[in-house]
């Protein structure tokens, strides 16, 4: 989760956590992380995680960089702090302004061609 969203909607974050869902860091301010320094990447992850902990009482070790961006600096900064960096295999394209119906159609079409999974940068697969 993005830190700004956690701060704005703490009750929703708490409900998501209490429902048993895994909450991961998605940065604090949703920047283009490929443009950030090693130190700034760590700051983005840690600030988000601090907010997660404040609301849920738990820290996460999972990080998904914004925009699906990653480079050696992004991966190393997360890895050095003990985070598992993950990406996705299915892009819902929800950020493109598709209608709900079109979004569902696109997602179903993509899901038929491959099993949905989250893949970490260390080749660990988390199936759902």
C-alpha positions as CSV (number, residue, x, y, z in Angstrom):
1,X,0.0,0.0,0.0
2,X,1.1,3.5,-0.7
3,X,1.8,5.5,2.5
4,X,-0.4,8.4,1.4
5,X,-3.4,6.1,1.0
6,X,-2.6,4.4,4.4
7,X,-2.6,7.8,6.1
8,X,-5.8,8.9,4.4
9,X,-7.8,5.6,4.9
10,X,-6.5,3.9,8.1
11,X,-9.8,2.3,8.8
12,X,-9.9,0.6,5.4
13,X,-6.3,-0.6,5.9
14,X,-7.2,-2.0,9.3
15,X,-10.2,-3.9,7.8
16,X,-8.1,-5.3,5.0
17,X,-5.6,-6.5,7.5
18,X,-8.2,-8.0,9.8
19,X,-9.8,-9.8,6.9
20,X,-6.5,-11.7,6.6
21,X,-5.0,-10.1,3.5
22,X,-1.3,-9.6,3.1
23,X,-0.3,-5.9,3.1
24,X,2.8,-4.9,1.2
25,X,4.7,-1.7,0.9
26,X,4.0,0.1,-2.4
27,X,6.2,3.1,-1.5
28,X,5.2,6.2,0.5
29,X,4.5,8.7,-2.2
30,X,4.3,6.5,-5.4
31,X,7.3,8.1,-7.2
32,X,9.1,6.8,-10.3
33,X,11.6,4.8,-8.2
34,X,14.0,4.2,-11.1
35,X,14.9,7.9,-10.8
36,X,15.6,7.8,-7.1
37,X,18.9,7.2,-5.2
38,X,19.5,4.1,-3.1
39,X,18.8,6.1,0.1
40,X,15.6,7.6,-1.3
41,X,14.3,4.2,-2.3
42,X,14.9,2.9,1.2
43,X,13.2,6.0,2.6
44,X,10.1,5.4,0.4
45,X,9.8,1.7,1.5
46,X,10.4,2.3,5.2
47,X,8.1,5.3,5.5
48,X,5.3,3.2,4.0
49,X,6.1,0.3,6.2
50,X,6.1,2.6,9.3
51,X,2.5,3.6,8.4
52,X,1.5,0.0,7.8
53,X,2.8,-0.9,11.3
54,X,1.1,2.0,12.9
55,X,-2.3,0.9,11.6
56,X,-1.9,-2.9,11.7
57,X,0.7,-3.5,14.4
58,X,2.8,-5.5,11.9
59,X,5.6,-4.7,9.5
60,X,5.8,-6.2,6.0
61,X,8.7,-7.7,4.2
62,X,7.1,-7.5,0.8
63,X,7.6,-4.5,-1.6
64,X,6.1,-3.8,-5.0
65,X,7.6,-0.8,-6.7
66,X,5.3,1.7,-8.3
67,X,4.6,1.5,-12.0
68,X,6.3,-1.9,-12.1
69,X,9.6,-0.1,-12.3
70,X,12.8,-1.6,-11.1
71,X,16.5,-1.4,-11.7
72,X,19.6,-2.6,-9.8
73,X,19.3,0.3,-7.3
74,X,15.6,-0.4,-6.6
75,X,16.2,-4.1,-6.1
76,X,19.4,-3.6,-4.0
77,X,17.8,-1.0,-1.7
78,X,14.9,-3.3,-0.9
79,X,17.0,-6.4,-0.7
80,X,19.5,-4.8,1.7
81,X,16.6,-4.0,4.1
82,X,15.3,-7.5,3.9
83,X,12.3,-6.9,1.6
84,X,11.1,-9.4,-1.1
85,X,10.5,-7.3,-4.2
86,X,7.5,-8.5,-6.3
87,X,5.9,-7.8,-9.6
88,X,2.7,-9.0,-11.3
89,X,1.9,-11.2,-14.2
90,X,-1.5,-9.9,-15.0
91,X,-2.1,-6.2,-15.8
92,X,-5.7,-5.1,-15.3
93,X,-5.0,-1.8,-17.1
94,X,-7.3,-0.2,-14.5
95,X,-5.2,3.0,-14.6
96,X,-6.0,3.6,-18.3
97,X,-9.5,4.7,-17.8
98,X,-11.2,1.5,-19.1
99,X,-14.8,1.1,-18.1
100,X,-15.5,-1.6,-15.5
101,X,-16.9,-3.9,-18.1
102,X,-13.9,-3.5,-20.4
103,X,-11.6,-4.0,-17.5
104,X,-13.2,-7.3,-16.5
105,X,-13.1,-8.5,-20.1
106,X,-9.4,-7.6,-20.5
107,X,-8.5,-9.3,-17.2
108,X,-10.5,-12.4,-18.0
109,X,-8.8,-12.6,-21.4
110,X,-5.3,-12.3,-19.9
111,X,-6.1,-14.8,-17.2
112,X,-7.2,-17.4,-19.7
113,X,-3.7,-17.4,-21.3
114,X,-1.7,-17.8,-18.1
115,X,-2.2,-18.7,-14.5
116,X,-2.2,-15.6,-12.3
117,X,0.8,-15.4,-10.0
118,X,3.1,-12.9,-8.3
119,X,6.7,-13.3,-9.0
120,X,9.5,-12.0,-6.8
121,X,12.8,-10.7,-8.1
122,X,14.4,-13.8,-6.5
123,X,12.3,-16.2,-8.7
124,X,10.0,-17.2,-5.8
125,X,6.4,-17.6,-6.9
126,X,3.5,-16.7,-4.7
127,X,0.4,-18.3,-6.2
128,X,-3.2,-17.3,-5.4
